[in-house]
Every structure is written in C-alpha cells, then in structure tokens.
Amino acid sequence: MAKITLDTLESHLWGAANILRGSIDAADYKHYIFGLLFYKRLCDVWEEEYEDRLAKYKGNAAMAASPDEHRFHIPEGHFWADVRKKATNIGENLNAAFEAIEDANQRLRDVFQDVDFNNKQRFPDAMLEKLLQHFEEYRLRNADVEADVLGNAYEYLIKQFADDSGKKGGEFYTPKQVVRLMVECIQPDEGMSVYDPTCGSGGMLLQAVEHLKRQGKDPNTLALYGQEKNLNTWAICQMNLFLHNIDDAFIERGDTLIEPKHLVGDAAKGIRTFDRVLANPPFSLKEWGYDVWSKGDSFGRDVYGCPPKSYGDLAFVQHMLASLKSTGKMAVVLPHGVLFRGGAEGRIREGLITSDLIDAVIGLGPNLFYGAGIPACIVILSRSKPDAHKGKMLIINGAEQMVVGKAQNSLSDANVATLVAAYLDYADKDKLARVVETSEIAANDYNLNITRYVHIGEAAEELDVAEEVAKLIDLQTRRDEAETRMMGFLKELGYVE
C-alpha cells in the first residue's frame, strides 16, 4: 500500500474543517480537528504495534497488549473502533476516550484540554458521524504515513487556522520561513539543548530538528525544552511534537516571566541554561508582570533593569539571556521600537551593547507576522562572540527581502538564503549589511534604528560645494546682465525714465 502524500493529507484535513464550517467559530476549529487527528493516530499506531507484537510473541494477546510494548497506552474500551460502535451520544464517548487516554499516559495529561464534543447543540450525532467517517478515509499507521509527513500536514493546518483567525494566529504560529532564518543563523548542532520560552505550537523547536536533518546530522541528539502560557496552545504544541515522533521534549505550562518552569539549583531558584535559545514573544505585551519585576526579579534576570510597564519585550530578552550557557547563542523576534525607544528600554539596550552581547540586528519587511503589520526585527545575542565580532555589531537591513502578497507578505527561500549569508559572512554588503563599531553606536546614544546604519535607497549624488557656488555666482551675474539689457530696451521704448 502506497504511503499517503503530504498533499493528500493536507486536503483531507482541510476537508474535516469544512464539515465543521458554519457550526462553530473558525478560531475553534483547530481544537477539534487536532484532537481527532491525534486520537486517530494514537489508535492506528497502537493497533500497528499490537499486530507486530502479536506476531513476535506467537499469538500471546496479553503480552502484545501490555502497556510496556507500546509508545502510548490506550485503555480497553476507548479505542477508535469502540467509539465507532456508538450511534448515539458519540460526543460523550469521545470525551470519555480522551479522558481515559490522558489518565493512562502521564505525558499526555491535559493534551485534549479544550476538546469537548459533548454538546449536542454544537455537535449533533449526525455531524460527528460524518466527521468520524471522514477521518476513516485514511489509516494513519507508521506504515501508511511517515511521521514527518503527518507532522508537516499538521503544521499546514496550524498555518491555515492562523490565516483564518488573523490576529489571533500570531499567538501560536510564527511563519516557518522566519523561524528557518533564525535557526540557520544560530545553527544548533548535535548534542545541544534548545529552548523556546514562548513556544506556541512548537515550530521553532521543530525547525531546530529540521536544521539538523538538512545537515545530515542526528536530530535525536537534541534536547528540546519549551514553555507556553496558554493551555490550549500548549496542548497544540504537545500534539505537534508527538505527531513528529518527538515525545521526549520538555514542554512546561505557565507564565515564563512570572513563573519560569525550567529551573535548577537549591530550592529551584536558578534559571536553567541552554546552548541555543530562540523565541517570538508577544510584541509589546502590556500585562507582562511589571508589578513583580519592578520590585526586583526573584530569579535575578533583571540584570540591565526593569522594562517599562507598557512594553514587556526586553523582559523576555533578559529572561532568554539568563537562560543562555556561557557559550550560548540566541535569536529573538522583536518590534522595531525596541531598537530606539528611550527611557528604561534605552538603558537596558545600552547595557546590552556595552556588555558586547548583541551580535547582530536583522531588520525584516512589514506585514510578515499574523496580526502585526509593523516591521519587526531579529536580534541575535551571543555570550561568546568570536574575536572578530567583539566590539562590533552587524546591522542587516532586510526591508526589501520579501515577497509582497495580497493579505500578507512572506519570505522566499532566496530571501532567507540572502539574509543568512549576510549574517554568516559578517561583512559589509552594499545596501544590505554593515559591520558597525560599538563606539559609533554609543555616539548615536545607543540608538539601533537600522536606517541610521544601512541605507537601501538611491545614494545621494556627491556635490563639489566650491564648484556649485561658482555656478551660482555665474548664474547671478548672467541674470544681472540680462536685467540691465532689459531695462535699457524699456528706456528706449519710453516705458521707464
């Protein structure tokens, strides 16, 4: 039997969303579609494993069904086939199956958090019957669909829901090409730990895995960590990782700025550190925890000061910096205002620059992110700059590196390659990049506004001032001569005395 292609699976999943269309809000589709997809995959893989073990143990059904023989345990009576036997109260039986699977698998606890089919106003039995029939069109065993294909189809669906839900989409999804740009700049490698403190649906962690695959290296050697505040988004992240066959990532729930979960040391008061850290925190978050940080952060992350009440961007940056090993490197997406705003942000920015922590600033074009039409930037910080980078910073103006779209702009593979090459080369490139001495930035009052350093417009023509003044004097002389001749003619004609 041929394996299911990515195009087929994407079309199939979007077809499931069409069944729900009109019955519930588009922003809610993802919880139900993701939940059913995940449940179907768990059941199909369990059956595949069971048949394999049954052959291995010469027909011993008890041994073949043992939880020790399966990646995840599905309690008796709660398989997909069991739910399909029910013609009524289908939603109630689905909910019971989800709850039983969570109870039987610690790593899946709360993963079906917002999936509630037991509402006959929303989900009458006839609709659920149609939806389950749709999901049965394809078997989702490993033999039928590779984990990467299933995971990529899932990510496609995440993107489609981000498109559909507009502004809300940015809360859990960062465009893949932006993530790839970040990952290829900081270059995670085998054996490294990678951390995303605002991990959303897990795209940055997965792109780190993909980066190693593209290099022909072993992604299983990566240690993946993340934290996500929104419980439903955390559940989407867990499913996304599981569907990519990654079930050993450490994804915690909670507010990273107020209650960081990846801790070490006595009484767990120290921030765990990682080789690579990357994130797309919410832009200019208002309710970020100022009341707590303004009294002094208990984890000591406020090394360069407390950000202002209305802008949490640099709180995330300082948390990420505190999470970096002494040889670590990080990339963070930020709004442009962080580069030049004054006050508390200006003081923090000055501290980061004078400590020689900022390795590069990459300016991006407008309207690349869901719900944020303003241009953003990627700031790369390093605790171990190469000697050639010390006392310097690379400024890249990528404002024109994008593909203009009707509703939203995007980065092409060529755009990503150009920006990555500019960063890795770390050299001046006309109308794209410039290596700037820290002393020049200090002279500009630590303002990192990209256009101060890299101009992409037409260069102004250089003028020889002395030559231009001579031209002006000549024109004035010729004007005076013409005026004298004209007055002479007027006198001859009697118009003036």
C-alpha positions, 0 to 999 in steps of 0.5 A, spaced: 500 500 500 502 506 497 504 511 503 499 517 503 502 524 500 503 530 504 498 533 499 493 528 500 493 529 507 493 536 507 486 536 503 483 531 507 484 535 513 482 541 510 476 537 508 474 535 516 474 543 517 469 544 512 464 539 515 465 543 521 464 550 517 458 554 519 457 550 526 462 553 530 467 559 530 473 558 525 478 560 531 475 553 534 476 549 529 483 547 530 481 544 537 477 539 534 480 537 528 487 536 532 484 532 537 481 527 532 487 527 528 491 525 534 486 520 537 486 517 530 493 516 530 494 514 537 489 508 535 492 506 528 499 506 531 497 502 537 493 497 533 500 497 528 504 495 534 499 490 537 499 486 530 507 486 530 507 484 537 502 479 536 506 476 531 513 476 535 510 473 541 506 467 537 499 469 538 500 471 546 494 477 546 496 479 553 503 480 552 502 484 545 497 488 549 501 490 555 502 497 556 510 496 556 510 494 548 507 500 546 509 508 545 502 510 548 497 506 552 490 506 550 485 503 555 480 497 553 474 500 551 476 507 548 479 505 542 477 508 535 473 502 533 469 502 540 467 509 539 465 507 532 460 502 535 456 508 538 450 511 534 448 515 539 451 520 544 458 519 540 460 526 543 460 523 550 464 517 548 469 521 545 470 525 551 470 519 555 476 516 550 480 522 551 479 522 558 481 515 559 487 516 554 490 522 558 489 518 565 493 512 562 499 516 559 502 521 564 505 525 558 499 526 555 495 529 561 491 535 559 493 534 551 485 534 549 484 540 554 479 544 550 476 538 546 469 537 548 464 534 543 459 533 548 454 538 546 449 536 542 447 543 540 454 544 537 455 537 535 449 533 533 450 525 532 449 526 525 455 531 524 460 527 528 458 521 524 460 524 518 466 527 521 468 520 524 467 517 517 471 522 514 477 521 518 476 513 516 478 515 509 485 514 511 489 509 516 494 513 519 499 507 521 507 508 521 506 504 515 501 508 511 504 515 513 511 517 515 511 521 521 514 527 518 509 527 513 503 527 518 507 532 522 508 537 516 500 536 514 499 538 521 503 544 521 499 546 514 493 546 518 496 550 524 498 555 518 491 555 515 487 556 522 492 562 523 490 565 516 483 564 518 483 567 525 488 573 523 490 576 529 489 571 533 494 566 529 500 570 531 499 567 538 501 560 536 504 560 529 510 564 527 511 563 519 516 557 518 520 561 513 522 566 519 523 561 524 528 557 518 532 564 518 533 564 525 535 557 526 540 557 520 543 563 523 544 560 530 545 553 527 544 548 533 548 542 532 548 535 535 548 534 542 545 541 544 539 543 548 534 548 545 529 552 548 523 556 546 520 560 552 514 562 548 513 556 544 506 556 541 505 550 537 512 548 537 515 550 530 521 553 532 523 547 536 521 543 530 525 547 525 531 546 530 530 538 528 529 540 521 536 544 521 539 538 523 536 533 518 538 538 512 545 537 515 545 530 515 546 530 522 542 526 528 536 530 530 535 525 536 541 528 539 537 534 541 534 536 547 528 540 546 525 544 552 519 549 551 514 553 555 507 556 553 502 560 557 496 558 554 493 551 555 490 550 549 496 552 545 500 548 549 496 542 548 497 544 540 504 544 541 504 537 545 500 534 539 505 537 534 511 534 537 508 527 538 505 527 531 513 528 529 515 522 533 518 527 538 515 525 545 521 526 549 521 534 549 520 538 555 514 542 554 512 546 561 505 550 562 505 557 565 507 564 565 515 564 563 516 571 566 512 570 572 513 563 573 519 560 569 518 552 569 525 550 567 529 551 573 535 548 577 539 549 583 537 549 591 530 550 592 529 551 584 531 558 584 536 558 578 534 559 571 536 553 567 541 554 561 541 552 554 546 552 548 541 555 543 535 559 545 530 562 540 523 565 541 517 570 538 514 573 544 508 577 544 510 584 541 509 589 546 505 585 551 502 590 556 500 585 562 507 582 562 508 582 570 511 589 571 508 589 578 513 583 580 519 585 576 519 592 578 520 590 585 526 586 583 526 579 579 526 573 584 530 569 579 535 575 578 534 576 570 533 583 571 540 584 570 540 591 565 533 593 569 526 593 569 522 594 562 517 599 562 510 597 564 507 598 557 512 594 553 514 587 556 519 585 550 526 586 553 523 582 559 523 576 555 530 578 552 533 578 559 529 572 561 532 568 554 539 571 556 539 568 563 537 562 560 543 562 555 550 557 557 556 561 557 557 559 550 550 560 548 547 563 542 540 566 541 535 569 536 529 573 538 523 576 534 522 583 536 518 590 534 522 595 531 521 600 537 525 596 541 531 598 537 530 606 539 525 607 544 528 611 550 527 611 557 528 604 561 528 600 554 534 605 552 538 603 558 537 596 558 539 596 550 545 600 552 547 595 557 546 590 552 551 593 547 556 595 552 556 588 555 558 586 547 552 581 547 548 583 541 551 580 535 547 582 530 540 586 528 536 583 522 531 588 520 525 584 516 519 587 511 512 589 514 506 585 514 510 578 515 507 576 522 499 574 523 496 580 526 502 585 526 503 589 520 509 593 523 516 591 521 519 587 526 526 585 527 531 579 529 536 580 534 541 575 535 545 575 542 551 571 543 555 570 550 561 568 546 562 572 540 568 570 536 574 575 536 572 578 530 565 580 532 567 583 539 566 590 539 562 590 533 555 589 531 552 587 524 546 591 522 542 587 516 537 591 513 532 586 510 526 591 508 526 589 501 527 581 502 520 579 501 515 577 497 509 582 497 502 578 497 495 580 497 493 579 505 500 578 507 507 578 505 512 572 506 519 570 505 522 566 499 527 561 500 532 566 496 530 571 501 532 567 507 538 564 503 540 572 502 539 574 509 543 568 512 549 569 508 549 576 510 549 574 517 554 568 516 559 572 512 559 578 517 561 583 512 559 589 509 554 588 503 552 594 499 545 596 501 544 590 505 549 589 511 554 593 515 559 591 520 558 597 525 563 599 531 560 599 538 563 606 539 559 609 533 553 606 536 554 609 543 555 616 539 548 615 536 546 614 544 545 607 543 540 608 538 539 601 533 534 604 528 537 600 522 536 606 517 541 610 521 546 604 519 544 601 512 541 605 507 537 601 501 535 607 497 538 611 491 545 614 494 545 621 494 549 624 488 556 627 491 556 635 490 563 639 489 560 645 494 566 650 491 564 648 484 556 649 485 557 656 488 561 658 482 555 656 478 551 660 482 555 666 482 555 665 474 548 664 474 547 671 478 551 675 474 548 672 467 541 674 470 544 681 472 546 682 465 540 680 462 536 685 467 540 691 465 539 689 457 532 689 459 531 695 462 535 699 457 530 696 451 524 699 456 528 706 456 528 706 449 521 704 448 519 710 453 516 705 458 521 707 464 525 714 465 
